[in-house]
Amino acid sequence: MVLIEPLEKKDIDLRMPVAPQIYDIVRQQIIRNELTPGSRISEAELASGFNVSRQPVREAFIKLTNDGLLYVLPNRGSFVRKISINAVLDARFVREAIEADIVKLLAADHDAALDRELNSQIKHQTKAVRADDPDAFIHLDELFHQTLAEAAQKSGAWAVVQSQKAQMDRVRYLSLIELDTSSLLEQHQAIVTAIATNDAAAAEAAMRSHLRKIIIDLPAIAQVKPELFEPGDG
């Protein structure tokens, strides 16, 4: 059994709902491959480690199972699921459909405050790439896409993306570890430039190209790390 090393108790805020916090912690550990496919995780031991009841842990596990990150074997426990190539490609399809329209909206009616925010984020992303810090870049990449959705007043659409992209996030993290990341930064810059110049067609094309990069990266990653992927998938 692989046990999750609980974070310090201060990282679980008992004044806030506990289940979403545990969900976020376990999800990140799966995405970062700290919990590898096939790892068994225990509700009881996780609850004990965080000094909480089993109920919020069970709620978090149910959500992770619905995300396709865990599976349950009766009388044996919960296990980390391997990456599904089909799920990755489906999530990419959904993301492209939603986010291509988001940047078109922003390019047609953007404001200077958004330009400043996006350019500030690009500077931070550049620092992460130069420092070879994939964890920082993933956080900044997530912020970038969320910022675009919120600026377009499409938080509901972003919630749909979030619900679909868990498997895609696992591959994105591996791509930052195994492959060159500077091209992702260049693609983000192209999106920002297109929005700033009110070029909706260029913004859409840049976003589509950006989200299709995973189609190119996926076979290379599956070849390097075949043990992480479901056999015969794709």
Phi, psi and omega per residue, in radians:
M1 nan 2.392 3.028
V2 -1.763 2.124 -3.109
L3 -1.684 2.528 3.041
I4 -1.394 2.228 3.057
E5 -1.366 1.905 -3.077
P6 -1.072 2.528 3.001
L7 -1.279 2.946 3.128
E8 -1.026 2.622 -3.053
K9 -0.995 -0.498 3.141
K10 -1.117 -0.327 3.139
D11 -1.396 -0.246 2.972
I12 -1.820 1.910 -3.112
D13 -1.555 1.836 -3.069
L14 -1.220 -0.134 3.056
R15 -1.416 -0.254 -3.127
M16 -1.948 2.816 3.077
P17 -0.944 2.278 -3.025
V18 -1.410 -0.687 -3.054
A19 -0.985 -0.798 3.119
P20 -1.090 -0.568 3.124
Q21 -1.189 -0.759 3.108
I22 -1.148 -0.697 3.086
Y23 -0.990 -0.828 -3.119
D24 -1.095 -0.721 -3.117
I25 -1.123 -0.862 -3.104
V26 -1.176 -0.700 3.129
R27 -1.019 -0.788 -3.136
Q28 -1.128 -0.646 3.137
Q29 -1.206 -0.570 3.071
I30 -1.253 -0.799 -3.120
I31 -1.058 -0.666 -3.119
R32 -1.477 0.090 3.111
N33 1.113 0.382 3.004
E34 -1.311 -0.505 2.938
L35 -1.897 1.860 -3.003
T36 -1.451 2.744 3.087
P37 -0.932 2.346 -3.108
G38 1.650 -0.236 3.121
S39 -1.136 2.344 3.070
R40 -1.637 2.321 3.101
I41 -2.152 2.489 -2.981
S42 -1.864 2.189 3.054
E43 -1.026 -0.808 -3.049
A44 -1.112 -0.782 -3.088
E45 -1.269 -0.582 3.087
L46 -1.185 -0.733 3.108
A47 -1.080 -0.733 3.120
S48 -1.125 -0.716 -3.118
G49 -1.117 -0.603 3.136
F50 -1.647 -0.036 3.131
N51 1.038 0.797 3.090
V52 -2.270 2.957 3.084
S53 -1.278 2.937 -3.131
R54 -1.292 -0.361 -3.049
Q55 -1.044 -0.873 3.123
P56 -1.139 -0.549 3.076
V57 -1.145 -0.752 3.124
R58 -1.084 -0.716 3.109
E59 -1.081 -0.726 3.114
A60 -1.124 -0.708 -3.127
F61 -1.146 -0.663 3.110
I62 -1.072 -0.780 3.137
K63 -1.141 -0.707 3.113
L64 -1.148 -0.599 3.072
T65 -1.169 -0.743 3.099
N66 -1.125 -0.518 3.089
D67 -1.314 -0.171 -3.098
G68 1.461 0.285 -3.112
L69 -1.682 -0.435 3.092
L70 -2.180 2.759 2.930
Y71 -2.402 2.720 -3.061
V72 -2.021 2.297 3.001
L73 -1.884 2.108 -3.104
P74 -0.929 2.318 3.109
N75 1.171 0.134 3.132
R76 -2.136 -0.570 3.075
G77 2.168 -2.920 -3.115
S78 -1.815 2.431 -3.064
F79 -2.327 2.640 3.088
V80 -1.305 2.248 -3.115
R81 -1.427 2.605 3.027
K82 -1.222 2.845 -3.126
I83 -1.297 2.267 3.085
S84 -1.649 2.034 3.112
I85 -1.084 -0.694 3.128
N86 -1.081 -0.711 3.123
A87 -1.159 -0.648 3.095
V88 -1.073 -0.817 -3.094
L89 -1.193 -0.638 3.080
D90 -1.123 -0.755 3.140
A91 -1.111 -0.703 3.113
R92 -1.075 -0.709 3.134
F93 -1.070 -0.784 3.132
V94 -1.128 -0.781 -3.126
R95 -1.065 -0.770 -3.110
E96 -1.092 -0.770 -3.122
A97 -1.043 -0.755 -3.088
I98 -1.341 -0.859 -2.982
E99 -1.344 -0.438 3.041
A100 -1.135 -0.690 3.096
D101 -1.226 -0.603 3.127
I102 -1.052 -0.838 -3.091
V103 -1.244 -0.490 3.034
K104 -1.091 -0.762 3.108
L105 -1.079 -0.747 -3.110
L106 -1.179 -0.669 3.131
A107 -1.175 -0.558 -3.132
A108 -1.328 -0.432 -3.066
D109 -2.683 1.256 -3.120
H110 -1.812 3.021 3.084
D111 -2.340 2.893 -3.056
A112 -1.142 -0.558 3.140
A113 -1.113 -0.686 3.094
L114 -1.143 -0.738 3.099
D115 -0.988 -0.784 -3.126
R116 -1.117 -0.751 -3.135
E117 -1.116 -0.788 -3.114
L118 -1.155 -0.709 3.119
N119 -1.167 -0.592 3.051
S120 -1.127 -0.723 3.112
Q121 -1.139 -0.663 3.097
I122 -1.054 -0.692 3.112
K123 -1.082 -0.740 3.121
H124 -1.180 -0.673 3.088
Q125 -1.094 -0.693 3.118
T126 -1.061 -0.744 3.105
K127 -1.084 -0.695 -3.135
A128 -1.149 -0.707 3.114
V129 -1.140 -0.793 -3.134
R130 -1.130 -0.549 3.129
A131 -1.481 -0.045 -3.100
D132 0.945 0.898 -3.078
D133 -2.025 1.501 -3.078
P134 -1.107 -0.592 3.125
D135 -1.078 -0.778 3.121
A136 -1.136 -0.714 -3.106
F137 -1.147 -0.697 3.128
I138 -1.073 -0.762 3.100
H139 -1.057 -0.764 -3.118
L140 -1.222 -0.606 3.091
D141 -1.128 -0.753 3.099
E142 -1.071 -0.781 3.120
L143 -1.070 -0.709 -3.125
F144 -1.039 -0.887 -3.092
H145 -1.209 -0.646 3.090
Q146 -1.147 -0.684 3.113
T147 -1.055 -0.745 3.116
L148 -1.065 -0.789 -3.113
A149 -1.124 -0.754 -3.120
E150 -1.218 -0.614 3.104
A151 -1.127 -0.546 3.111
A152 -1.523 0.071 -3.104
Q153 1.020 0.781 -3.141
K154 -2.161 0.775 3.141
S155 -1.086 -0.583 3.101
G156 -1.134 -0.704 3.094
A157 -1.154 -0.657 3.102
W158 -1.121 -0.608 3.088
A159 -1.101 -0.639 3.073
V160 -1.115 -0.777 3.098
V161 -1.022 -0.818 -3.122
Q162 -1.004 -0.700 -3.091
S163 -1.231 -0.316 -3.041
Q164 -1.782 -0.303 -2.801
K165 -1.831 0.255 -3.080
A166 -1.035 -0.834 -3.135
Q167 -1.157 -0.636 3.106
M168 -1.104 -0.675 3.133
D169 -1.089 -0.623 3.122
R170 -1.096 -0.729 3.141
V171 -1.247 -0.666 3.112
R172 -1.054 -0.717 3.122
Y173 -1.130 -0.772 3.110
L174 -1.086 -0.634 -3.124
S175 -1.150 -0.590 3.112
L176 -1.276 -0.481 3.109
I177 -1.393 -0.745 -2.971
E178 -1.641 -0.454 -2.973
L179 -2.148 3.023 3.130
D180 -1.220 2.383 -3.096
T181 -1.886 -0.152 -3.065
S182 -1.094 -0.513 -3.137
S183 -1.166 -0.549 3.094
L184 -1.125 -0.718 3.090
L185 -1.093 -0.752 3.114
E186 -1.074 -0.669 3.125
Q187 -1.180 -0.701 3.060
H188 -1.050 -0.756 3.132
Q189 -1.077 -0.687 3.118
A190 -1.104 -0.671 3.103
I191 -1.129 -0.800 -3.129
V192 -1.089 -0.745 -3.137
T193 -1.113 -0.739 -3.129
A194 -1.130 -0.695 3.104
I195 -1.129 -0.777 -3.098
A196 -1.130 -0.481 -3.117
T197 -1.744 0.220 3.105
N198 1.007 0.572 -3.128
D199 -1.770 1.544 -3.062
A200 -1.099 -0.694 -3.130
A201 -1.120 -0.737 3.127
A202 -1.194 -0.660 3.112
A203 -1.097 -0.784 3.113
E204 -1.086 -0.813 -3.124
A205 -1.087 -0.705 -3.130
A206 -1.156 -0.708 3.127
M207 -1.186 -0.738 3.125
R208 -1.083 -0.763 3.111
S209 -1.085 -0.722 -3.140
H210 -1.051 -0.845 -3.066
L211 -1.366 -0.248 3.078
R212 -1.521 -0.125 3.134
K213 -1.035 -0.561 -3.103
I214 -1.135 -0.469 3.097
I215 -1.126 -0.601 3.113
I216 -1.333 -0.730 -3.072
D217 -1.263 -0.575 -2.969
L218 -0.989 -0.859 -3.136
P219 -1.066 -0.660 -3.136
A220 -1.153 -0.712 -3.132
I221 -1.197 -0.740 3.130
A222 -1.101 -0.544 3.109
Q223 -1.266 -0.673 -3.131
V224 -1.305 -0.656 -3.076
K225 -2.171 1.047 -3.062
P226 -1.090 -0.480 -3.099
E227 -1.175 -0.257 -3.118
L228 -1.560 -0.164 -3.011
F229 -1.942 2.590 3.079
E230 -1.149 2.265 -3.099
P231 -1.193 2.491 3.085
G232 1.266 0.172 -3.136
D233 -1.542 2.763 3.068
G234 1.728 nan nan
